[in-house]
Amino acid sequence: MLRDVTAKNIAPNSKPLSDGGVSGLRLHPTKEKGRGLWKLRFISPVTGKRRDMGLGVYPEVAIIEARHQANAARSQVNQGIDPIEARAKAVKDLKVETDALTFSEAANKVHADMKAGWQNAKHQAQWINTLKTYAFPIIGDKPVSEVEVSDIANVLRPIWLTKAETASRVKQRIHQVMEWSCARGLRVGNPVNGVQHLLPKQPSTSVRVQHHPAMPWADIPDFVKDHIGEADNASRALLLFVILTAVRSGEARGALWSEFDLKKKVWTIPAARMKTKVIHRVPLSEPVTELLEKRQQKPSKRGLVFPSPRAGTILTDMALTSFLRKHKAISDVSGRLATAHGFRSSFRDWASENGYSQHLAERTLAHTVKNAVEAAYHRTDLLEQRRPMMENWAKFIIS
């Protein structure tokens, strides 16, 4: 049996070294000492002629790997197959397959490879769905080897200015598919790299960002009275809770009874559900406490405060959006209806116009600390200082 100590000493012009483990497997010398070319000599069952099959270069292909390949080839010979012809056919078939690989097929392969590393199921779905929506209708059936810069531009142009963030994500994901294709030899060069020359300049981020339309704070009491009333279902109760606490809708939708201390009138939101990834405590006003006590009378299998009425799971963000659309909730943005998130802005305006300090209102909204002065106030969460403000806000809303 050939061993590494012998193979490492193979010299130019020396005789081939027989392995002894597999019949016909030999290591042939090259021009460099310690490097050899693996060859398997066999009689072709197809032509009856003697043939030599290359199995790679030593030491890149180790002795054990060369034996593995040689045994596989010997097995083919025993089955009446010429291993050299079989390998050539496999290469040809692969080339035909890869040459015809379409963009949609390549994208699905990339998605399958990548999603195992993503913990967020929503992101897994979004990654491929954006390509299905915007890219597949235009370049989905086109072989990846034929996708040009102009094709990418045609995908992005309809949303480049109107949906800039979405366009950026689509561009990034197409880029990943093209890089994957290049790495596998399916094409040369990534066409996404030049697409910016065929598209107009996007507005800056500061111009693109639109704040959530907010209901003018003076109009909220009438809206609550006319459309929310006794908050007799999950959507109404959730919206009223969001308005009275000034929290983000996602923080409220996932609220669990275990997070509340109704005796101390405090709600502790875990860091995992906060945008800032920091625990946030919310002082509960009297109206909020009463609302929660009513909700306690409705059983929840999962411990949710505002479960969906049918499945008992977390309400979707569309629950509040649909309610506001149905009741035509007015906003401070012409032609747009108020959003659930906009009530936070409404609260901020109310607090400012009613003489409450900026740092107290910002602490209530759990905004990220932006400067050293604000940071000094954030050393404590000012829970009890915020409580009178939230009581007055609630009394204003439910007047």
N, C-alpha and C positions, 0 to 999 in steps of 0.2 A: 504494500500500500504506500502510495506517495505521501510524504510528509512535508510540512512547511520548511523544516531545516534543510531538506534536499532541494525543494523548489526554489528557495531564496538564493541558492548558489548556481542556478542555471546560467550558463555563460553563452555569449554569441558563438556561433559555429559548433556548439556542442551537439550531441545527439539528443533527439526527443526523449523525454522522460515518460515512461509508461506508468499509469496510475496503479493498475493491478486490481482496483476495486470494481471498475466497469470495463468490460471487454472493448478494446479499441480506443479508449480515452487516453490521450497523450498530451503532454505539455511541450510545445515546440519553442526553441530559443528565438529571441528577437535580437536586435542590435544592442540592446541594453541589458547589462547583467542584472539578474534578479527579476526580470520580466519575461513572461512567456505567453504564447498564444495557445489557448485550449482548442483541441480538435478531436472530433470523434470520427473514427474510420468505421464504415459499415458497408454492407452490400445492399444496394437499393432493391427492395422487393418489387419495385415497379419495372426497372430497367435491367436488373441483374448486374449492374456495374458497381465497381467500388467507388465510394464517395467520401469526402472529408467535410465534416460540418463544423464550422467555427462556433465556439461557445463563449467567446470573450477573452479578455486579457488578464493574466495573473499579475499582481496580487489583487487587482480590483474585483475580479471574480475569484473567490476563494476556492480551495480544493473541494470543500463540502458542497458548495453551490454548483461547481462544475460537475460533480458526481450526480447531483440532483437532476441537472439538465440532461446529462448523458443517459441516465436511467429512464427519463421520460421519453427521450428519443428512441432508445432501445425498445421501449414498450410499443411505440408506434410501428417500428420495424416488424415486431412480432405480430402486429395486427394487419400487416400488409400495406402500411403507409410509409411513404418516403418522407422523413421528417424535414428535409430541406424544402421539398415541394410544399409540404403542409405549412411551414413557416412563411414561405413566400406568399401563399394564398391568404394567410391570416393578415399579413401586412397590407396586401392589396385590398382585402375586404374592409380593413380598418380605414384605409385611405378613402375608399368609396363612401364609407359611412360618415367620416368626418368632413369630407368635401361637401356632402349634402346636408350637414347639420344646420338646421335653421336657427334663427335668433331665438325663437320661442323655446326650442328644444334645449339650446345652450343655456338660456336663462333658467329654465326649470332644473337643469343639472346643477348650475351654480347655487340655486336656492336650496336644493336638496343637500348639497355639501355644506352650506353655511348654517342652515337653520339648527343643526344639532348643537351649535355653540351659542344659540340665543335662548335666554331664559324667558323672554317676554313673548308669549304666544301672539299677542296683538301685532308686535313688530314683525314676527315671522310672516303673518298674513299680509301686512301692509307692503312688505318688500316686493312680493311677487304681484300683488294686486295692482300696484301703481303701474307696473310694466304691462300687465294685462289690459289696463284701461287706456294707457296713452301710447305705449310702444308697439304692442302686438298688432293692433289694427293696421299699422303702417309698415313695420319691418318684421313682424312675427314670422312670416313665411319665407323670408329672404335668407339664403345661406349666409352664415356669419362671415364667410370669406368675401362676400360681395357687398357687405354693408359699407356705405361711403359716408363721408362727412355731411354731404347734402341730405342723406337719409335721416341722420341724427337731427339735423336742423329742422327737417319737416315734422319730426316727432315733437320737438320742443317749442316750435314757433307758436302754435295756438295757445299755449299756456305760459309762455316766456315772460310776458309783461303782466298778464291778469292773475296768474297763480305762480308767482315767482318762487315761493318756498317749495311748492310741489314740483315745479320745473327743475329746481336744483336737485331734489331727491331723485327724480327720474334720470337726470343726467348722470348723477353719481352711480346709480344702479346699472345703467347701460354701460358706463365705464368699467364697472366690475366684470360684467359679462364679456366685454371686449378684451380685458386684460387676461381673463381666464382662457379665452380663445387663443390669444397670442402665446400664452405659456404652453399650450398644448399643440402648438404648431399649426393651428387651423387657419391662421391669417398672419400677416406681417403688419405691424403698426396699429395703433388704436385711433380710430377716426374721431373719437370724442375729443381728443386733444386739440383739434382745430376748429371745433364747432362754433366757438365764440366769435370767429371772424365772419360768420354768416348770420349772426343774430344781432339785434339792436342792444344797446347798453341798457341793463336793467336799472330801475330807480334804486337809490340807496336804501338801506334797511330802514333808516329813520323815516323816509318818505313812504315806504311800503306798509309799515306797521299801522294798523288801525285799532284804536282802543275799542273795547267792547261797548256797544251802545248802552247807555244807562238811562233809567227813568229819572227825571228830575225829582229830587227828594221831596219837594212840596206836594207832588202828585201821588206819592206812594200810599198814604193813608186811605185815600179814596179808592185806589186800585185794590188794596187789601180788603176794604169793606165791601166793595161791589163784586169782586171776583174770587176772593179766597174765603171770606166769611168765616165759618166755624172750622175750616180746615178739616173737613170730615173724611178725606181720603188721603192716601200716601203722597200723591203729587202735591196737593194743596198744603198738607202739613209740612212737607219737605221745603217747599218754596217759602212758606212763612218762617220756618226755622232758619233758612239761609238768610232771609232778609233781616231777621231780628238779631242774629249772631254775627252777621257780616263775614262769614267764612266762605271758602270756596265750595262750590257745589259738590266736587268730588270728595272733599273732607266730610261733608254732611251725608252724602249718599252711602258712604261706608261706615257710618257711625254705629257702634255696638253699645248695647246697654252696659256692658262691663266697663266702659270708659267714663261713665257718669257717676257722680256723687250728688244725688239730688238733695241730700240733707245740707251739704256744704255749698250746693249750687255751683258746682264746677264740672266742666267737661274737659278731660285731658285727651288730646288728639295725639296718637303715637307718631313718632318721627317718620315712620315708613309711609304714612299717608300725607305728610306735609310736603309742600313744594320745597321748603327750605331744609327738609330732612332734620328738623329740630322739633322736639316735643313742644306742643303749644297748648296752653291752658286758656279756657274760655269761661268768663264769669257768666252765669246763667241768670238772666233777669226773671222777674216774677212771671211775666207772660210766657216766657220760654219754659220755665219750670212747669207751669200749668199745662202747656202744650205737651210736654213729655209725659206728665202724669196721665193724660188722656191716652197717649200712645201706648202706655204700659198695659192698658186694658185690652190691647189687641195682641194676641200671642204671636211670637216669632220663633220659628224653629231654629234659625241660624243666629239668633241673638241680635238681628238687625233692628234698628229703630224705625227705619223707613223701608221695609221690604216691598218688593213688587207684589201686587195683590194676587197674582196667579201663581207664579213660580216660587215666591218667597225669597227671591235672590235680590241682589243689589239693583236698584233702579238704574236705568241707563241715563246718560246725560240728555237724551232726547225727551225724557219725561217732562222736564221743566221747559225745554225749548218749545215743545208742542203746546204746552199749556199757555205760554206767553204768546205764541203765535195765534192760538185759538181765540184768546181774549184781547188780541190786538194791543199789547202793552206798548204804550208810547215811549219814545226815547228822545235823547237830546241830539240824535243824528238824523238829519232829514232823510226820509225814505226808508228808514230801518227801524225795526222793533227792538224793544229793550231785551237784554239778555240776562240770564241769572247772574252771571259774573258781574254784570254792570251794577248790580245793587251794592256791591262793595264800593264802587266809585260814588254812588249816591250817598252812602253812609259817610264817606270821606268828606264830601262837600258839606253835608249837614253838620258834621263835627267842626269843620273849619268855620262855618258861618254862625255857629252857636258858641264860639269862644273856647273850644277845647284845643289843647296844645297839639302841635304836629306830632311830637314823639309819642304821645298817648294814642292818637288815632293810628299811627303807623304800627305801633306795637299790637294794637287790636287786629289789624289786618295781617299781622305776621309777615311783613315785608322784610326783604333782605336789608341788613345794615349797610348804609351807603357811605357814611363818613364817621370820623372819630367822635364828633359830638353826639351823634345818634347812638353810636356804640356804647357810650358811657351810660345812656339811659337804658340800654338793653342788657345791662348786667343783671337786672331783675326783670321779671315779666310784668311787674306793675299790676298784678291781678286785682288787688283791692282798689287801686286807684282807678282802674278801668271800670269797675263795677257800677258806680253811680252814672257814668256816661252811658253804659249799656242799658241801665234802667230807664234813663231819660229818652234814649233812642226808641226803646220798646213802647214807652208811654206815648211817644209822638206817633208811632206807627199805628198803634191800636188806641186811638183817641175816641 
